[in-house]
C-alpha cells in the first residue's frame, strides 16, 4: 500500500467516533491535524491527546451547517499550518424525526449536515488546496475573473495532486433504508457527488474519494432512533472504529483511488459498489402510440391489408448470392396469428455473412442446409408496424421497428411482436445499428473494454468497423484502424480514429511493432487470414482478440486453416482469443440497441451509409456483390420501396 505524505489535515466531526480515530491515526503518521467539531470541548480533548503523544494539532469549534463557522475552520487551519493536504469531511448526524409525520421539520437537519455541508466542505477544501486560500483568493491572472481556476482543454496531462478530499458517506447510501430514508438519501448524494466531481477535481490537482462504512460502533449509531431496527440487516453486528480507520488511511494513501467509494462491510471486508446498469423495460402500448409519426402510419396502413408479399429465398446453395437466390411471391395470412404484427419494410441491411448464409454454412452441415431448401434470406430490416394481432402490447400501428429474423429481404413480413424492436424513427441509419452496431457494441462489452486501452479494429471503415471505432473512442481508448486508404481513410480520421493504417501502403506488422511495441490490449477482428495472424502476434500481455468474422476467407470457400503455435502464443501472454456470433447474444439486443439509438440521437455516434444506392428487391444481389468487392465505404443497405413511395419521415437523416 502507498504511504501517506507528510502534510496537514483538517478533520470535521473529529471530536468523537471515526473522526477522532482518524485524527489520532494521521497524527501518528506525522501529519499536522486540525480537529473540528460542533462540540468544542471534544475537539480540544482529541487535539490534546495528539499533542501529548508528540504530534501537532489544533482544535476548532465548528457547526458545519453554519457556512461562516465552516469557512472559519478552514481559515484557522490555513493560519496554523499554511497548507491543506487532506480534508476529511466526516461530520454527520443520523435521521431526525419522521419524514412524513414530523411537525418540526427536523428532518432537514440531516440533509443540511450530511449533504449540503459536505458539498460546502468540498468547495472550501478544493479552493484551499488549489489556491492556498479557502476563499479561493489567488494572484490575478492575465484573463481576469474571480471564479477560480479552469481545467485546461485538449489532452494535456493533469497536474500533480495537491491534496486529497475524503468524504465519510455510508454503505447506507448504496441501498434503501426504510428506517432512515433521509439519511440514506443524503449519503447517496455524497457518493454521487464524489463520483461526479472525480474528474473535474483531478484536472485541478485534487483527488476525491469516499469512505462508506456499514454500521460502526460510534455515538452516532448508538443514538440513532430505532437503532435496533436499522441494524437488523447486519444481525446486530457493528464495525469497530479501527477497522474503518484502516480503510480510510488506505484510501488517503492510494493515488489510484480517484472517485472511489469504498464500502467497509461489518465483517471488515472492503468492496466497491458497481456503477448503475439499466434494465430494459417494455414500453407500454400507450407510450408507444405517442411516438407514431402520422405520415408513417398513413404509409403503412393505406389501402386494404395486403394478401401477398414478395421475398427473396435461397433455392440452391452457393457463395454466389445471385445464383443462390430468387424473388418469389407468397401469401400472407388473412388474420394475424396471436402475438404477431404485420410489418411493411423500408430498408434491409447487407452483411458480409449473407454469402455464408446462401452457402449453407449456418446450419451445422451442408446436408442439413440442403434439407431446409428453400429458405428465406436477409438478416435485418427496418419497417413500420401496419397491423397487430389482438392483445399485442408494447407496439403501436405506425411505429418504426427493427427486426433481426431470417427473411429480412421482403416487402412485407409477419413476425412475433417480441421480435420487433421499437425505434425512435425509421431511417437507413437504424439498419446500421442492427447486425453491424449490435455486433460492435456487444462484442466490445464481451472483450471488457476499459478506458486507456489500445484497441485495434480491422476493416475499420466497414459497416461494423466504423461503429467499433467510435464506441472505443467514446470509451476513452486509443484506437487504431485498418483500411485500404482513400475515402475510407478520410472517414476513419473524421470518426476520431487515432491511427489509421492503410494496409495497401503500409505493413501492419511493421507499424504495430514500431509504434506499439508493448502490443494492443483489444483487437476487433473481422478480416481473417494473414490479418488474423498479425493481430495475434500483436496482442499485449493479457490482451483480448475477439473474432467477429473472416471476410477475406468467405469468397474462397472459408476453408479451415491451421494455426501452428497459437496455443503457445496465447499461453505466454495470458491472452484471450474469443469467437463472437451475434445470435448467441439475443437477450442483449434490446439493451444495446437502445444505447446505440440514444448515442445516435445525441449525435455522439455517427453512421456512415455507403453512398451507392440500391432500390428494390431486384437490387439486393447487386448490393451483396458490391459489399464483397471491398469497395464500399460504410454500411451497405437496400431501400425496398420505390423512391416515389418512400415516406418523407423515413428518409436518411445524416
Buried (B, 14 or more C-beta within 10 A) or exposed (E): EEEBBEBBBBBBBBBBBBBBBBBBBBBEBEBBBBBBBBBBEBBBBBBEBBEEEEBBBBBBBBBBBBBEBBBBBBBBBBEBBEBBBBBBBBBBBBBBBEBEEEEEEBBBBBBBBBBBBBBBBBBBBBBBBBBBBBEBEBEEEEEEEEEBBEBEEEEEEBBEBBBBBBBBBBBBBBEEBEBBBBBBBBBBBBBBBBBEBBEEBBBBBBBBBBBBBBBBBBEBBEEBEEBEEBBEBBEEEBBEBEBBBBBBBBBBBBEEBBBBBBBBBBEBEBEEBEEEEEEBEEBEBEEBBEBBBEBBBEBBBEEEEBEEBBBBBBBBBBBBBEEBBBBBEEEBEEEBEEBBBBBBBBBBBBBBBBBBBBBBBBBEEEEEBEEEEEBBBBBBBBBBBBBBBEEBBBBBBBBBBBBBBBBBBBBBBBBBBBBBBBBEBBBBBBBBBBBBBBBBBBBBBBBEBEEEBBBBBBBBBBBBBBBBBBBBBBBEBBBBBBBBBEBBBBBBEEBBBBBBBBBEEEEBBEBBBEEBEEBBBBBBBBBBEEBBBBBBBBBBEEBBBBBBBBBBBBEEEBEEEEEEEBEEBBEEBEBBBEEBEBEEBEEBBBBBBBBBBEBBEEEEBBBBBBEBEBBBBEBBBBBBBBBBEEEBBBBBBBBBBEEEEBBEBBEEEE
